[in-house]
Amino acid sequence: MDDWDPFSQDHPGLPCTVAGGIEIKPGDRVRLRPLGRADVFDLALDGKTATVISIEQDFEDRIHLSVTVDDDPGNDFGRQGKPGHRFFFGIDEIEPLKGDDQP
């Protein structure tokens, strides 16, 4: 444990999690349902489809999904980890898209 660095950028994230009884992993598509209504992004992103880039767990064991919005012309920047095109949502703020729900 001596080499553990909580601020290291070199962490793999979680391989999967469960949302709405469905397993979610990087590459899966989801529909965004922000709960906070804290800013304009919560309103603008509500109902949009997105692709899960990574699954992160914070120091308080909360799970966050890093996503890129499918119709964002700059979503390739989000996949590269650059700011402005990658968004974080909690498990309770997404709906998994499976089968016929996939656009």
C-alpha positions as CSV (number, residue, x, y, z in Angstrom):
1,M,0.0,0.0,0.0
2,D,3.1,2.3,0.2
3,D,2.9,3.1,-3.5
4,W,-0.8,4.0,-3.5
5,D,-1.3,7.5,-4.9
6,P,-4.9,8.7,-4.9
7,F,-4.1,11.5,-7.3
8,S,-2.4,9.3,-9.9
9,Q,-3.8,9.7,-13.4
10,D,-2.9,6.0,-14.0
11,H,-6.0,4.2,-12.6
12,P,-8.0,1.8,-14.7
13,G,-11.5,2.5,-13.4
14,L,-14.1,-0.2,-12.8
15,P,-14.7,-2.8,-15.5
16,C,-18.5,-2.6,-15.1
17,T,-21.4,-1.6,-12.8
18,V,-25.2,-2.2,-12.7
19,A,-27.8,0.4,-13.5
20,G,-31.5,-0.4,-13.5
21,G,-30.7,-4.1,-13.2
22,I,-28.6,-4.0,-16.4
23,E,-24.8,-4.4,-16.5
24,I,-23.1,-1.3,-17.9
25,K,-19.5,-1.3,-19.2
26,P,-17.4,1.1,-21.2
27,G,-18.7,1.3,-24.8
28,D,-22.3,0.8,-23.8
29,R,-24.9,3.4,-24.8
30,V,-27.2,5.2,-22.3
31,R,-29.8,7.9,-22.2
32,L,-29.0,10.8,-19.9
33,R,-31.5,11.8,-17.2
34,P,-29.7,14.5,-15.0
35,L,-31.3,14.9,-11.6
36,G,-29.6,18.0,-10.4
37,R,-31.0,20.7,-12.6
38,A,-28.0,22.7,-11.4
39,D,-27.0,24.3,-14.6
40,V,-27.8,24.6,-18.3
41,F,-26.0,21.4,-19.1
42,D,-28.5,19.4,-17.0
43,L,-31.3,20.8,-19.1
44,A,-29.5,20.6,-22.5
45,L,-28.3,17.0,-22.0
46,D,-31.6,15.6,-20.6
47,G,-32.8,12.8,-23.0
48,K,-29.6,12.7,-25.1
49,T,-27.9,9.4,-25.8
50,A,-24.3,9.0,-24.8
51,T,-21.6,6.4,-24.8
52,V,-19.9,5.3,-21.6
53,I,-16.2,6.0,-21.7
54,S,-15.2,4.9,-18.2
55,I,-16.7,3.9,-14.9
56,E,-15.1,5.7,-11.9
57,Q,-15.4,5.3,-8.2
58,D,-14.7,8.2,-5.9
59,F,-13.1,8.2,-2.4
60,E,-16.6,7.9,-0.9
61,D,-17.4,4.8,-3.0
62,R,-19.9,6.6,-5.3
63,I,-19.9,5.4,-8.9
64,H,-19.7,7.9,-11.7
65,L,-20.0,7.2,-15.5
66,S,-17.8,9.3,-17.8
67,V,-19.7,9.7,-21.0
68,T,-19.5,11.4,-24.4
69,V,-22.7,12.7,-26.0
70,D,-23.4,10.8,-29.2
71,D,-24.5,13.9,-31.3
72,D,-21.6,16.1,-30.1
73,P,-19.4,16.7,-33.1
74,G,-16.4,17.0,-30.8
75,N,-17.1,13.7,-28.9
76,D,-13.7,12.4,-30.1
77,F,-12.1,15.0,-27.8
78,G,-14.1,13.5,-24.9
79,R,-12.9,10.0,-25.7
80,Q,-9.3,11.4,-25.5
81,G,-10.1,12.7,-22.0
82,K,-10.1,16.4,-23.0
83,P,-12.4,18.8,-21.1
84,G,-15.6,20.2,-22.5
85,H,-16.7,17.0,-24.3
86,R,-16.8,14.5,-21.5
87,F,-19.5,14.5,-18.8
88,F,-20.0,12.7,-15.5
89,F,-23.3,11.2,-14.4
90,G,-24.3,9.0,-11.4
91,I,-25.9,5.6,-11.9
92,D,-29.3,7.0,-11.1
93,E,-29.0,9.6,-13.8
94,I,-28.8,7.3,-16.8
95,E,-31.1,4.8,-18.5
96,P,-29.3,1.8,-20.2
97,L,-30.1,1.4,-23.9
98,K,-30.4,-2.2,-25.0
99,G,-31.7,-3.8,-28.1
100,D,-34.4,-1.8,-29.8
101,D,-33.6,1.3,-27.8
102,Q,-30.3,1.7,-29.6
103,P,-30.6,4.5,-32.1
